[in-house]
Amino acid sequence: MVRPQHKAGKFAALFLCGFVAIPMIRVKGQEKPQVAPPAKSDSYAKDENGRKFRVQHREVAGTNFQIAGVDLTANEEVLTQAARIFGKVETLATGDASTFMERACYRSANEKDGTRIIFERDEVSPSFVLSSEISSWKWKTPCKRSPKISQILGTASGLHLGQTEEQVIAILGLPTRRSRNVKNGRDALVYELDVKRKMTPEEVAPFLKDELKLHPDLDQREYIREYGFYDLSEFIRAMFVDGKLTNLAIRWSEMY
């Protein structure tokens, strides 16, 4: 069975350009670590620019990937879910093959409320960006206004704009790393998470069937022990301006 390569770096590179990673920060008078301490179970990956980054082998609650009825972990395609809940909108598609990305943008119906949510899908992973910054949507394709979007919009786990770093950490735990853009005075918490999950009999069945066609004498138990797993990859980046959450980017991916 061919195992696809891990692609967490592509999404991380998209949202972390211009930031300098800080391995460990300690606030004056505070002894608690500000990033998750390195562990033996950690691994390392590279983004599309060849930069190495640490990956924690843990996962966060599935409610962090649910927002306004859209669930990144569901079988239904994310843009289809968004269109059903917020209404159909002109999407923007960029790239091709491995660089393909399609986006749909929605914004608050209140002229004074700059809240936007951008749903995205590439060849393997659904994601969304919740933001109070106008610059979060940079293309000419308009954002569809919706009364369902406001400053109080948040994930089912309780993440929402305006929160402090401490409030985000209380929900997600310590981040993999912190990033800072000194010029713009912005801070970010970055979570790079990856775990291996055992496939259910229903999930492994089609892979096993294909292998048996090629190798009729295959030891099925040995095959399941060796290959009956998949990678679950989770990426979360929370950006803060003046101590308040202004941009939340979340990606979820299963790699069989």
matplotlib code that plots the C-alpha trace (Angstrom):
import matplotlib.pyplot as plt

x = [0.0, 1.4, 1.4, 1.0, 3.5, 2.6, 1.6, 1.2, 4.1, 2.1, -0.6, 1.8, 4.0, 0.9, 0.0, 3.4, 5.3, 7.1, 7.1, 10.2, 9.8, 10.7, 11.5, 10.7, 9.5, 9.3, 7.3, 9.0, 8.0, 6.3, 7.9, 5.5, 6.8, 5.1, 5.4, 5.0, 8.3, 10.1, 9.2, 10.7, 7.6, 8.0, 9.0, 10.2, 8.9, 9.9, 7.7, 7.8, 10.7, 12.8, 12.5, 12.3, 9.5, 8.6, 5.4, 3.8, 2.3, -1.0, -4.5, -7.0, -10.8, -12.8, -15.0, -12.1, -12.8, -16.5, -17.9, -21.4, -22.5, -19.5, -17.4, -13.9, -13.9, -17.2, -17.3, -19.2, -16.9, -16.4, -17.4, -20.7, -21.4, -20.6, -22.9, -25.8, -25.4, -24.3, -25.6, -24.0, -21.1, -18.6, -15.6, -12.0, -9.8, -6.0, -3.2, -3.5, -2.7, -0.7, -1.0, -4.8, -6.8, -10.5, -11.8, -15.2, -15.5, -18.4, -18.6, -20.9, -24.1, -23.4, -21.4, -19.6, -18.5, -15.4, -15.7, -15.0, -14.7, -12.9, -13.4, -10.8, -10.1, -7.1, -6.5, -6.4, -7.4, -10.3, -9.6, -11.0, -9.8, -11.8, -10.7, -11.5, -9.0, -10.1, -6.8, -7.6, -9.4, -7.1, -8.9, -11.4, -14.0, -16.5, -17.3, -21.0, -22.7, -24.5, -26.5, -25.0, -21.6, -20.6, -17.9, -19.3, -18.9, -16.6, -15.8, -17.8, -14.9, -15.2, -12.4, -13.5, -12.1, -11.1, -9.8, -6.4, -3.5, -4.3, -7.9, -6.8, -4.2, -6.8, -8.7, -5.9, -3.0, 0.5, 1.4, 4.1, 5.8, 5.2, 5.9, 6.4, 6.5, 8.3, 7.7, 3.9, 3.7, 1.9, 2.1, 0.9, 0.5, 1.1, 0.0, 1.5, -0.1, 0.1, -1.0, -1.4, -4.8, -5.7, -8.0, -11.4, -12.1, -14.3, -11.5, -8.8, -11.0, -10.5, -6.7, -6.5, -8.7, -6.4, -3.3, -4.8, -5.4, -1.7, -0.5, -3.0, -0.8, -0.6, -0.6, -3.6, -2.9, 0.6, -0.5, -3.0, -0.4, 2.1, -0.2, -3.6, -3.0, -3.5, -2.0, -4.2, -2.7, -4.0, -2.8, -4.0, -2.6, -4.0, -2.8, -3.0, -2.9, -2.6, -3.2, -6.5, -7.2, -7.8, -7.1, -7.7, -6.5, -7.5, -6.7, -7.6, -6.3, -6.5, -3.7, -4.2]
y = [0.0, 3.4, 5.8, 9.4, 11.9, 14.1, 17.6, 19.6, 21.9, 23.4, 24.8, 25.8, 27.7, 29.5, 31.1, 31.5, 33.5, 36.4, 35.0, 34.1, 31.0, 31.3, 27.9, 28.8, 32.0, 32.6, 35.6, 37.5, 36.1, 33.1, 29.7, 27.8, 27.0, 28.9, 26.1, 22.4, 20.9, 18.7, 15.0, 11.8, 11.1, 14.4, 14.2, 16.8, 17.8, 20.3, 23.0, 23.7, 26.0, 23.3, 24.8, 22.1, 22.3, 20.2, 18.1, 17.0, 13.5, 14.3, 15.5, 18.0, 17.5, 17.2, 20.1, 22.4, 21.6, 22.4, 25.9, 27.1, 23.6, 23.0, 20.1, 19.6, 16.0, 15.1, 13.0, 15.8, 18.2, 21.4, 23.9, 22.0, 22.2, 25.9, 26.6, 24.8, 26.8, 30.2, 30.2, 29.5, 31.8, 32.3, 30.3, 31.0, 28.2, 28.5, 26.2, 22.7, 19.1, 19.2, 23.0, 23.1, 25.2, 26.3, 28.9, 30.4, 33.6, 34.7, 37.9, 39.5, 41.2, 44.1, 46.8, 47.7, 44.1, 43.0, 39.3, 36.9, 33.2, 31.6, 27.9, 26.1, 22.7, 21.3, 17.8, 16.2, 18.7, 20.9, 24.1, 27.4, 30.9, 33.0, 36.6, 40.1, 41.5, 42.8, 41.7, 38.1, 38.0, 39.3, 38.5, 40.3, 37.5, 39.0, 37.6, 36.7, 38.5, 36.4, 37.2, 34.0, 35.5, 37.9, 38.6, 35.9, 33.2, 30.4, 26.7, 24.2, 23.9, 27.6, 29.3, 32.7, 36.1, 38.5, 35.8, 36.1, 33.7, 32.2, 31.5, 29.7, 27.7, 26.6, 25.0, 23.6, 23.1, 24.5, 25.2, 23.5, 26.9, 30.6, 33.0, 36.8, 39.5, 42.3, 44.9, 44.4, 43.7, 40.4, 37.2, 33.7, 30.3, 27.5, 23.9, 21.2, 17.9, 14.4, 10.9, 7.5, 5.9, 2.2, 1.6, 0.0, -3.3, -1.3, 1.2, -1.3, -3.6, -1.8, -1.6, -5.3, -6.2, -4.5, -6.1, -9.6, -9.1, -8.5, -11.0, -13.8, -15.5, -12.3, -12.8, -10.7, -10.4, -9.3, -6.8, -5.3, -5.1, -3.4, -1.1, -0.9, 2.7, 6.2, 9.6, 12.2, 15.7, 18.8, 22.4, 25.4, 28.9, 31.6, 35.2, 38.0, 41.8, 43.7, 40.5, 39.7, 36.9, 38.4, 35.4, 31.7, 29.2, 25.5, 22.6, 18.9, 16.0, 12.2, 10.5, 6.9]
z = [0.0, -1.0, 2.0, 1.0, 2.4, 5.3, 4.1, 7.3, 6.2, 3.3, 5.5, 8.1, 5.6, 4.2, 7.6, 9.2, 6.6, 8.3, 11.8, 13.8, 15.9, 19.6, 21.2, 24.8, 26.5, 30.3, 31.5, 34.3, 37.6, 36.0, 36.1, 33.8, 30.3, 27.5, 25.0, 25.4, 26.6, 24.0, 24.4, 23.1, 21.1, 19.2, 15.5, 13.0, 9.6, 6.9, 5.3, 1.5, 2.1, 3.8, 7.3, 10.0, 12.7, 15.7, 15.7, 18.9, 19.0, 20.6, 19.5, 20.7, 21.1, 17.9, 18.9, 18.0, 14.4, 14.5, 13.9, 13.2, 12.2, 9.8, 10.9, 9.3, 10.5, 8.7, 5.5, 3.7, 1.8, 3.8, 1.1, 0.6, 4.3, 4.4, 1.4, 3.1, 6.3, 5.1, 1.5, -1.9, -2.8, -5.6, -4.7, -5.6, -6.9, -7.2, -8.2, -9.6, -8.7, -5.4, -5.0, -5.6, -3.1, -3.2, -0.9, 0.1, 2.1, 4.3, 6.5, 9.0, 7.7, 10.1, 8.3, 11.6, 12.2, 10.3, 11.3, 8.4, 8.0, 5.1, 4.4, 2.4, 0.9, -0.9, -2.3, 1.2, 3.9, 4.9, 6.9, 8.0, 9.0, 11.4, 11.5, 12.5, 10.0, 6.6, 5.1, 5.9, 2.5, -0.2, -3.5, -5.6, -5.2, -2.7, 0.7, 1.1, 4.0, 6.5, 9.7, 11.2, 11.4, 14.2, 16.7, 19.0, 16.4, 17.7, 17.7, 19.6, 22.0, 22.9, 20.8, 19.6, 18.6, 21.4, 23.7, 25.5, 25.1, 28.5, 27.5, 24.3, 26.1, 28.7, 25.8, 23.6, 26.1, 25.6, 22.0, 20.0, 19.5, 19.7, 16.9, 17.0, 14.4, 16.3, 13.5, 13.6, 17.3, 16.8, 18.7, 17.7, 19.3, 16.9, 17.3, 15.1, 16.1, 14.7, 15.9, 14.4, 14.7, 14.2, 11.3, 11.8, 10.0, 7.6, 6.9, 6.3, 4.1, 0.7, 1.2, 2.1, -0.9, -3.3, -1.8, -2.0, -5.7, -6.1, -3.5, -3.0, -0.3, 1.8, 5.5, 6.4, 10.1, 9.5, 6.9, 9.4, 12.1, 9.8, 7.8, 9.6, 10.7, 9.4, 10.3, 11.9, 11.4, 13.2, 12.7, 14.7, 14.6, 16.9, 16.2, 18.7, 18.4, 21.7, 23.6, 21.8, 19.4, 15.9, 13.6, 14.1, 11.4, 11.8, 9.6, 10.0, 7.8, 7.7, 5.7, 4.8]

ax = plt.figure().add_subplot(projection="3d")
ax.plot(x, y, z, "-o")
ax.set_aspect("equal")
plt.show()
